[in-house]
Structures are given as C-alpha cells and as structure tokens.
Amino acid sequence: MSAPPAVPETAAARKAPFVFLSELLGREAASPDGPIGRIADLKIVLGEPFPRVSALVLRRRRMKHLQELDWSEVAAFDERPTAVKAEAASRLRPLSVGRDEMLLRDDLLDKQVVDTQGARIERVNDVHLLAVKNELRVVHVDFGARGLLRRLGWLRGMDKAMGWLFAYRLQERMISWKYIQPLSADPVKGRLKLNVTARKIHELHPSDLADILEDLGAVNRSSLFGSLDLQTAALTLEEVDDPKLQASLIEAAPVERASDILEEMAPDEATDLLADLPKERRRRLIGKMDDAPRRAVLDLLRFKEGTAGSIMTKDFFAVGLGTTVGQAIEAFRKTTCPLESAAYIYIAGPDGRLVGVCTLRHLLIADTSTVLGSLMNPHLITVEPDEKVDAVTSLFRKYKFLALPVVDRDRVLQGLITLKDILQEEIEE
C-alpha cells in the first residue's frame, strides 16, 4: 500500500499556517524585554493522533544545560524572532522529558521510523507542523530529499536550478503522523514510544513485520520485537528468513518471554530455531516450556536434518474410527492447529494405527450422525520419519497434496508435513 498523498509545501503554506521543524530550529526567541535564547528543540505530548507541542526548548548563552518554556508563553511562532510573552525568561525551567513526552529533534530527526501504512522503514529528514487554535501540532513526517535540502538551506536554490535546467521540481515525500511508529534506542523511551501506536504495529502482517525487523539495526530491532505480544512475536519470528536473525532475536529476549514465544510457534518452527541456539541456551529455554510443547520439540529434535521427521509438525487433527461428523465438528472448533495442518482429518483405529483420511468438505456436507469411518479414504500415502526430504518433495509434486502424514513402522501417526513446509525447504535450497 502506498503512503498517503503528500502535502505540497507551497500549497500547504497558502491553505494553512504550516511550518517545518527545520525552519524553527536555531531561530531566536525574544520577549518585549529582549532575546531569551535560541530554539534548540520542540517538546511534544504523545498519545494523540496529532501530538501537541507543549514547550519550546531553548539554548541560552553562557548556560550549559537546555531550558524549556511552556508553549502557552509563545505569542507568535511565525515571526522572526519567535515572539514570547513579557517576562517569559523568568518562567523558564530546566528541560525535563516525561514518559509521555518526546523531543522532535533529539528523538525523531534522523531516526528510523516504521511507516505502518507502507510497512517499511523510513528515515526522518524533517517534521511538518500545523498551527491550530493557538496550538502547534505534528501532522506529517518528511522522509524525502526536500526535507534534507531544507535543513541544509539548499532547497530554494535547488528548486531554481532544477526548474531552470529540467523544468522539474523535487516532489514532497511525507507520511501522516498517524501512520508513523517511532523507534528509539533508549530502553525506557523506546517502550513508551512503541506503545504510542502499538496497535498499528500489531495490525501489520507478520511477513511485513519480519521484513521491517530485517531492515532495522540491532538495538531498534530488539526494541520493536520486544514490544510485540507473544502471538504476534511468534508469527513474526516464523516469517523471518534468516536463521541467524531468528536466533539473535530469541537470544536477546528474557528467558521467560523467549520460552513463551517458542510455545506459541508451530512445533517444527520452534524446533528449527532451537537447533540453531547454543546448547546451554537451548536447554534453559526447553526447561522453561510447558509440558506439551516441550515434549513436542524434544521429539522433533531427535530427528536428523534433511529427513521427514526434522520438518514435520506435531500439529494435526486426528479422531477415532467411530467418531461422527457432529463430534468431529465439535472437536474441530476447539483445535488450535493452523489451517494448513487441519485441511485433512486423520482417522485412527482402536490400536492407534492410521487407517484413513477425510477432508473438511466431508464435515460440511455430510449428516452430523454419519460415522467418519464410512466416509474416509483408506488408501493413504504416508512417509516414515527417516525418509529423505527430497523423496517427500517428489510425493507432493506427484499427488498435489496439501499435507502428508508421517507414521512410524507400526503406522501410528507421528506428525504432518504441510505444503508450506515443503515450499520453505525448496526456497532454502
């Protein structure tokens, strides 16, 4: 999805009192009593769709530390120098940034942000502000070349040169603040900022989140991954293509959280990830997992790489031979298996041996009192855990299966290989 339409600089200036952060930085602030300092930053209050500027941050001569002046003291920001009320200097105070506040220059300018509309990483070159009812609010983030040129003071000259040479003007590239997710290396502010619009992050597809994580630096990557809820983190980790990156993300997480994420992952995905970890870290994480997922990954870890057992999942939907359609529907409603693992309903006999298979279509069209054993297909294609992956791939190509059951020598169902598993193996090859 493309970014929201840009607001042209000249059009914006004609329609409303817009200003860019770069145009305010370094500007002198003066009261009727005289100059009181130069604008070094703007402080905003987070939590609103378009955050409000709450204070000017001023640098004063012969003073080591920055000071702030409440925005209510500003008389006119669109003048040079910026006009503040009489005796404003007496109401200056040392700069303090709370947990629900942020500095536009220090915390946002030149920093990475997540464009949740376009699901990509951008670098902030400038910030677009709008004056509304005596307030100044952040409305856009500028990540285009115009923002960088504006900060350097070259924009007007570049526009003239480009217009004269090529009859062309560089386009604005701005994103509405509501689509922006700031990232920060600061562990305290980082958590705060990620919580400001965390809902937007969680609405992104796990594949998009995985791409974003791959584009980020190590600190921001850990900060973003740490902000995700357990289920989103697990799905995102499954979509990360680089095993080393997967391992680094799970190693950077606290042991309790890391083990919880592994429990949320598909058992085969969790097993692959654990296999890439140092033995001691792997042992600690497995030890913290609940009984059922721990047994599943331990069972899968015993298979050699490149075999059917090493890529199968323990998530499958199986019922007894005498199960009715109605009973199967009730059981299906309670299953937590992913859809690709529940495409087929496997039927086991009294001795646990796999005897047949039904499809979801049977559950939809058959009478609820019908016994699945009378509907099943008894002619099964199966593989054993030590079968080579290449042989399994050939069966998928030949029969066009969505999933293939893995059985032991007694034909007891051990796991399932899905089409997704095979495609992933093919891509890695």
Secondary structure by P-SEA (a helix, b strand, c coil): ccccbbbbaaaaaaccccccccccccccccccccccccccbbbbbcccccccccbbbbbbccccbbbbbcccccccccccccccccccccccccccccccccccccccccbbbbcccccbbbbbcbbbbbbcccbbbbcbbbccaaaaaaaacaaaaaaaaaaaaccbbbbbbbbccccbbbbbccaaaaaaaaacaaaaaaaccaaaaaaaaaaccaaaaaaaaaaccaaaaaaaaaacccaaaaaaaaaaccaaaaaaaaaaccaaaaaaaaaaccaaaaaaaaaaccaaaaaaaaaaaaccccccccccccbbbbbcccccaaaaaaaaaacccccccccbbbbbccccccccccccccccccccccccccccccccccccccccaaaaaaaaaaccccbbbbbcccccccccccaaaaaaaaaac
